[in-house]
Amino acid sequence: MSLIAEQVCLGYDGRAIVEQLSVQICPHGITALIGPNGCGKSTLLKGLAGLLKPIDGRVSLRGESLHSWARNKLALEVAMLPQKPLAPEGVCVRELVEYGRFPYQGLLRGASAEDREVVAWAMEQTGVANLADKQVQALSGGQQQRVWIAMAIAQQSSILLLDEPTTFLDWGHQLEVLELLARLNKEQQLTVVMSLHDLNQAAQFADRILVMEKGQLVEHGSPAEVIDSQMLARVFSVNAQVSEQADGKPYSQALSSMKAIQRTGVE
């Protein structure tokens, strides 16, 4: 299962955000996208999901351009969870998770026994089965995020793309979500691609890291290969100390910003 971007240019209204970017997503692995705000991470994820047609270049799956795939067929292969998904008013957890089964249902067919089994499995996997009849909007942020992931895995796609899945969550819920994704990756061989702000979380959970800057891919490789003080200074303008943990993963500690703020003087 190869999801590949080749010299792709992506943007909006003819204005490029991502330019001349080529990358091949590692099957069955966890890939983290990191980079400053506005560098194009969300735009790239939309392109990889087939939600944004390239201005130039192409994104392909199994050698075929994403835009030659029928939408329902592509949904069986690639699922996308945006940064700020909104649940319909009054929808309960079970109903939202059932939305993940829509690609399997024709216009004249409702939910099948198999659909119901998969929905129950997805809720069990994500630890929200006990919340099945609760309204989504009444749940905590961490619970809601697990429900959205349940909907995404009910789609039973091979590739799951997530745009900042830990945003707005406290530290404990962030780890809960990342541990869930790591478990699904291991147990279900799910290919996971997600953008993250926390570099140490990216180093801890990802097999491969892609570093973006100004719409381009500037570094890629294992966490140990990519995360060092030189990269952090160049891409994030941060003076940081990077140490190696017992498991060989890098750990970054920011010491100071390298950008002086001009007001009445340098702060």
Number of C-alpha atoms within 10 A of each C-alpha: 14 14 21 22 23 15 17 21 26 26 21 12 6 9 10 17 19 26 21 16 19 16 15 12 20 17 16 17 19 24 25 26 27 25 23 15 13 13 19 25 29 21 22 29 22 21 22 25 23 24 15 17 20 24 17 15 18 22 26 20 20 10 11 14 16 23 17 11 14 9 13 13 11 18 23 18 16 21 25 22 21 16 15 12 10 10 15 11 9 12 14 19 27 24 17 21 25 21 14 26 25 18 15 17 13 10 6 5 9 12 13 12 9 10 19 16 11 21 26 19 16 27 25 14 17 22 15 20 18 10 16 18 13 16 19 26 17 11 14 11 17 19 22 19 25 23 27 24 27 29 26 26 27 25 27 22 18 19 28 24 22 24 22 21 25 24 15 13 17 12 9 9 18 18 16 19 20 18 13 17 23 20 14 17 18 14 9 13 16 22 24 24 25 25 24 20 17 13 20 17 15 24 22 15 19 22 17 22 27 23 21 24 20 17 22 19 22 15 17 18 14 16 24 17 13 20 25 17 17 16 17 20 14 12 17 17 15 19 19 21 16 16 16 11 9 7 7 12 18 22 20 19 14 12 10 11 13 13 12 9 10 8 7 6 7 8 8
